[in-house]
Amino acid sequence: MTVPVSVIPTRAQTPPTQSPDEVRAFFAAHRTVRRYQPSAMPAEHLDTILYAAQRAPTDATAQLYSLIRLTGEIRERVAELSGNAHIAAASESFVICADAYRVRQFVAHGGAEPGHSPTSDLHFALGDAVLAGQNMLLAAEMLGYQGCWIGGVMNAPGDISELLALPPGVLPFAALTIGLSAEDTPQRPRLPRELVVHENRYRLPSPEELAAAAEIMNPIAARPGQPGNWVRLLCAYFAVGGSMEKREGPLRRLLRRQQLEGDRQ
Ligand SMILES: Cc1cc2nc3c(=O)[nH]c(=O)nc-3n(C[C@H](O)[C@H](O)[C@H](O)COP(=O)(O)O)c2cc1C
C-alpha cells in the first residue's frame, strides 16, 4: 500500500534518531569489505537499500542514474572483466551507472528535441549516480552489511558496457558489492581535515604538510609483514605509466561510443 505523501513525516517533524556520538560511531565503523559470508540477502533488505538509492537528492529532478543488479553468468563475467572476484561472491552486486539516456526519452516524450550537452550531462549524471550508490551503501551499513565500491569496472569499460547493453548516454561509474562481512578489517586512515576542508578559498598545502599527511596515510598501504607506503600506492595509479593513464584510452573510446564526449573547441 502506498502511503499518501502528505502523511510521511519530514525530518523537522521527527526527533533526531541519533546523537552526534552515535552518528560518529556509525561512520567510524565503516570499512570497505571484500570477503563476504555466503548468504542471500532477504528481499526486505534489498528493497530497503533500493529505496534508499531512490531517495537520494538528484540534479534537476532528473534522476540521472541507473543501477544494474548483477546475477548469474553476467555477474561472473563482470567480476572477471573488472578483476574483482568479490563481485561474484557478495550477496548483492550492482553496476552503478551515470544515465543521461532516460532523461532524453522524457524530453522527446514531451515533444521537444533533446539538447546537445554531453559534458554537462556527464557531470551531473556522475554526481547523481554516486549519490544514489552511496545512499545504498549507507542503508546497507545501517542494516549490518558492508560493501565495496569497485572502480575496477573501468579496467574493461567497453566490454562491460556491451555486456550490460548500456544505451548511448549511459556510462558505468563503478560496481558496488554488498554482503555480510567475513573479514576483520582495521579502520583505514584519512588525510588530516585541514588538507581537505578549506574556508572560503582553496589553501595550497605545504611540502611539510604533505609529508606529514603521507605518514598518516601509510598504514592504508600496509600488507601483512610489510610496512605501508601510501605515496607509492598513489603512484601506481596516478604517476606516468600508472593505471589511470592506462584507463584513459578505453574510457575516451567509450565516451565517444556512448555519445558523452564533449565537443572539441
Ligand atoms: C570510486 C571507488 C572505487 C573503488 N574501487 C575499488 C576497486 O576497484 N577494488 C577494491 O577492492 N576497492 C575499491 N574501492 C575501495 C577503496 O579501496 C576503499 O574505499 C579505500 O581503501 C578506503 O577504505 P575504507 O572504505 O575501508 O575506509 C573503491 C572505492 C571507491 C570510492
The ligand as an SDF file (V2000), in Angstrom:
LIG
                    3D

 31 33  0  0  0  0  0  0  0  0999 V2000
   35.0490    5.0740   -6.5250 C   0  0  0  0  0  0  0  0  0  0  0  0
   35.7270    3.9790   -5.7520 C   0  0  0  0  0  0  0  0  0  0  0  0
   36.3500    2.9550   -6.4260 C   0  0  0  0  0  0  0  0  0  0  0  0
   36.9400    1.8930   -5.7330 C   0  0  0  0  0  0  0  0  0  0  0  0
   37.4740    0.8450   -6.4370 N   0  0  0  0  0  0  0  0  0  0  0  0
   37.8680   -0.2690   -5.7790 C   0  0  0  0  0  0  0  0  0  0  0  0
   38.2170   -1.4370   -6.5290 C   0  0  0  0  0  0  0  0  0  0  0  0
   38.1870   -1.4570   -7.7690 O   0  0  0  0  0  0  0  0  0  0  0  0
   38.5600   -2.5610   -5.8410 N   0  0  0  0  0  0  0  0  0  0  0  0
   38.5730   -2.5850   -4.4630 C   0  0  0  0  0  0  0  0  0  0  0  0
   38.8450   -3.6620   -3.9130 O   0  0  0  0  0  0  0  0  0  0  0  0
   38.2770   -1.4660   -3.7210 N   0  0  0  0  0  0  0  0  0  0  0  0
   37.8940   -0.3280   -4.3510 C   0  0  0  0  0  0  0  0  0  0  0  0
   37.5000    0.7910   -3.6330 N   0  0  0  0  0  0  0  0  0  0  0  0
   37.5270    0.7820   -2.1620 C   0  0  0  0  0  0  0  0  0  0  0  0
   38.6590    1.6640   -1.6210 C   0  0  0  0  0  0  0  0  0  0  0  0
   39.8700    0.9770   -1.8170 O   0  0  0  0  0  0  0  0  0  0  0  0
   38.4080    1.9580   -0.1370 C   0  0  0  0  0  0  0  0  0  0  0  0
   37.2370    2.7390   -0.0040 O   0  0  0  0  0  0  0  0  0  0  0  0
   39.5930    2.7240    0.4680 C   0  0  0  0  0  0  0  0  0  0  0  0
   40.7160    1.8970    0.5280 O   0  0  0  0  0  0  0  0  0  0  0  0
   39.2840    3.2430    1.8740 C   0  0  0  0  0  0  0  0  0  0  0  0
   38.9640    2.1430    2.7120 O   0  0  0  0  0  0  0  0  0  0  0  0
   37.6610    2.1990    3.6490 P   0  0  0  0  0  0  0  0  0  0  0  0
   36.4760    2.4000    2.7350 O   0  0  0  0  0  0  0  0  0  0  0  0
   37.6220    0.8500    4.3520 O   0  0  0  0  0  0  0  0  0  0  0  0
   37.8420    3.3170    4.6110 O   0  0  0  0  0  0  0  0  0  0  0  0
   36.9400    1.8810   -4.3040 C   0  0  0  0  0  0  0  0  0  0  0  0
   36.3270    2.9560   -3.6270 C   0  0  0  0  0  0  0  0  0  0  0  0
   35.7130    3.9740   -4.3300 C   0  0  0  0  0  0  0  0  0  0  0  0
   35.0060    5.0810   -3.5720 C   0  0  0  0  0  0  0  0  0  0  0  0
  1  2  1  0
  2  3  1  0
  2 30  2  0
  3  4  2  0
  4  5  1  0
  4 28  1  0
  5  6  2  0
  6  7  1  0
  6 13  1  0
  7  8  2  0
  7  9  1  0
  9 10  1  0
 10 11  2  0
 10 12  1  0
 12 13  2  0
 13 14  1  0
 14 15  1  0
 14 28  1  0
 15 16  1  0
 16 17  1  0
 16 18  1  0
 18 19  1  0
 18 20  1  0
 20 21  1  0
 20 22  1  0
 22 23  1  0
 23 24  1  0
 24 25  2  0
 24 26  1  0
 24 27  1  0
 28 29  2  0
 29 30  1  0
 30 31  1  0
M  END
$$$$
